[in-house]
């Protein structure tokens, strides 16, 4: 990374990059083709303690900051792992954040050590097919009955549900009120009981190694102690982890873009057409150079946002801007790389097409580009809310 890192952070980046690079592009292509979860990769990082980077030390983690998490995710993506490698690591770090900040002591001690060790896999159940970006309109309902809650509803794009033991689940526990639409939702961290949940895998464009699912919930019984934080305040507990996730999402997009540029630059130096290396042609060189500059700018903003967060300062503007810029720059870099290889860019053996497919996700998730711009329009420019 070009950002000025501490000695610890630079060592962390170098060690993660070395380990991640030992998993070849063929490894990721095979897991993409076969839709196999990359457990070997996850366990290799778990053995080094990197999955617990931001989990407090008293619960088996390293107790480090978002900057260190960003450094790790950049290294994973720079190695060529793409979202197939980034997402498994990402989901050990960020879905547990509400548990770290708002969970009971019993909940933390029961779950966080297993997460940090890579032994406890989580699913994340927030998005619903009829609500989309308007989380206030979710309809999954949790009814309080005796000493437990009973949940019914539907979720979509639930990552890891094929194999996860636990789910972080957002449900309504009181009706939506127009004047306070985000109140009345409760966050649960509970067992993903297959007897009450039907899970259907979604066939999708990229990142096939990491499953995305539809989730149909019928009579899921949730103990009282599985409530995260306060009843009715679940959405606000989730918000606390949104800026860190956007920061790290941005740095992942930067790493994937740089990985693609490395492949393209090497190819452009070696590929000879009309008696000269194609990299001598400005039509090839300039798009790659422009992408490199855009990635540098996005990285600097993402790392600034990480620094602000770790020092307890507001970083909403920087986090949203970094996510927006990095998603655009990462996709443009992968697209320029694919174009540089021409017809070979379409061939899987050159490993650009997988990065091109996977990077597209960052323009949609974890928030759309339009929602990032909505934040900047309203909170930076002072424009009226448009959504």
C-alpha positions, -999 to +999 in steps of 0.1 A: +000+000+000+012+035-007-005+050+024+020+057+053+016+027+075+031+020+109+057-008+111+030-031+126+006-024+098+031-028+070+043-061+085+007-072+087+000-063+051+032-081+039+025-113+058-012-115+048-002-108+012+024-135+013+000-161+027-029-151+004-007-152-026+001-188-018-034-196-029-031-195-067-055-180-092-063-216-102-075-223-066-100-194-068-111-203-103-118-239-092-138-228-062-158-204-084-166-230-109-175-257-083-193-232-059-171-245-031-166-224+001-128-217+004-124-233+038-086-240+033-080-203+028-102-193+058-085-218+081-050-206+070-059-170+081-076-183+112-044-201+123-026-167+121-053-150+142-063-126+115-100-134+115-103-119+150-085-086+141-111-063+155-126-086+181-114-075+216-085-095+231-106-107+261-127-126+236-099-142+217-093-115+191-064-091+184-082-059+195-070-039+166-087-011+146-104-006+113-071+005+098-056-029+105-088-046+091-084-025+059-048-034+056-057-071+058-085-069+033-064-049+008-037-076+010-062-104+004-077-086-026-043-076-040-033-113-040-059-120-067-084-137-044-111-112-054-144-112-035-142-150-034-114-146-008-125-112+006-160-121+015-153-150+038-128-129+058-151-099+057-179-119+072-158-130+101-150-094+109-181-072+103-214-090+109-202-097+145-196-060+152-231-054+168-224-083+191-191-068+201-206-034+208-241-043+221-242-080+229-245-092+265-214-105+283-228-140+280-234-137+243-198-123+237-181-151+257-202-178+241-196-167+205-168-143+199-139-167+206-153-192+180-157-164+155-121-152+160-108-187+156-128-192+124-149-220+139-182-202+140-196-191+107-224-164+106-251-156+082-265-121+079-303-117+076-313-080+069-323-075+033-358-084+022-371-088-014-399-063-009-380-037+011-346-034-008-327-003+004-356+009+026-348-013+056-376+005+076-401-015+055-390-050+064-419-073+073-402-102+090-419-103+123-409-115+158-436-122+183-428-123+220-442-154+235-434-164+271-396-165+275-388-164+238-395-149+204-411-166+174-400-152+140-417-155+106-407-139+074-384-139+044-348-126+037-328-125+005-291-123-003-283-140+030-246-148+027-232-180+042-266-195+050-257-229+034-232-236+062-236-210+089-244-221+125-256-187+136-275-158+120-276-121+128-312-114+121-332-082+119-369-084+125-398-061+134-410-063+169-435-035+167-454-019+138-437+007+116-445+043+125-442+069+098-427+096+122-401+071+135-397+045+108-365+029+120-377+022+155-394-010+164-368-034+148-349-058+169-316-076+162-312-112+171-281-134+172-294-169+172-290-204+158-299-209+122-323-237+127-329-256+095-361-270+109-377-235+108-357-220+079-358-230+042-327-220+024-324-216-013-292-208-030-292-180-056-274-186-089-255-154-095-230-136-117-199-138-095-185-149-061-200-183-066-176-198-040-195-179-013-232-187-012-260-161-013-295-173-005-331-168-001-343-175+034-379-185+043-385-184+081-415-202+096-418-203+134-381-198+143-379-199+181-354-174+195-345-174+232-347-141+251-310-141+256-304-140+219-315-103+216-286-080+207-288-048+227-322-033+232-355-045+219-367-021+192-333-005+186-318-032+163-315-009+133-295+016+153-272-011+166-265-021+129-257+015+120-228+015+143-210-009+120-219+007+087-191+032+084-164+006+091-179-018+066-180+009+039-143+017+046-132-019+042-155-025+012-137+005-004-103-009+003-113-043-010-124-027-043-090-009-045-071-042-040-091-061-066-086-032-091-049-032-085-047-070-089-063-067-123-040-039-133-010-060-124-022-087-148-029-062-175+004-044-172+024-076-174+004-087-205+008-053-221+046-055-218+048-090-232+021-089-259+035-078-293+012-067-321+023-049-352+059-053-342+057-036-308+045-042-272+009-031-270+018-012-238+036+013-260+002+024-274-014+052-255-048+036-262-037+008-239-014+027-215-037+056-207-068+037-194-045+016-172-027+047-159-060+066-153-073+036-134-041+035-113-045+071-104-082+067-095-074+037-072-047+057-055-071+085-047-098+061-034-073+043-012-061+076+004-097+086+012-105+051+026-075+051+048-083+087+060-118+074+069-102+045+088-079+068+107-108+091+116-129+061+128-101+046+149-096+080+165-132+084+174-139+112+149-169+115+125-162+098+092-196+094+075-187+117+046-153+101+040-166+065+044-194+070+019-172+089-006-145+063-004-170+035-010-184+054-040-150+063-055-134+029-049-163+009-064-161+030-096-123+030-098-121-008-091-146-016-118-130+007-143-096-009-135-109-044-141-127-033-172-096-017-186-076-048-177-101-070-196-100-047-226-062-048-226-062-085-229-088-083-257-102-117-265-079-133-240-095-112-213-127-132-219-108-165-213-108-178-177-072-190-178-060-154-176-080-147-144-092-112-154-128-121-162-134-135-127-122-103-111-143-083-136-174-103-126-167-100-089-158-063-087-192-054-101-208-063-068-192-033-051-214-009-071-244-026-056-234-037-021-233-032+008-251-001-003-257+011-039-238+040-054-269+060-054-273+057-016-238+068-011-245+098-032-277+104-013-257+106+019-232+131+004-259+152-011-278+156+022-250+156+048-221+172+029-239+196+005-269+203+027-294+194+000-329+182+008-333+145+014-342+128-018-353+094-007 
